[in-house]
């Protein structure tokens, strides 16, 4: 069996983000196109804005 490379706190953060994403992004949209656009915007935010926000602290 392969060992997990995630710490328990990292795994918890991932679960929280997944719940947030499905609750706020997926559930609030009605069409596939709306979900696709919201997903693209979220991924952009996750890869860009979130990282820069951490550097400001």
Secondary structure as GFF3:
##gff-version 3
##sequence-region A 1 57
A	DSSP	alpha_helix	8	20	.	.	.	ID=ss1
A	DSSP	pi_helix	21	26	.	.	.	ID=ss2
A	DSSP	alpha_helix	32	47	.	.	.	ID=ss3
A	DSSP	alpha_helix	49	55	.	.	.	ID=ss4
###
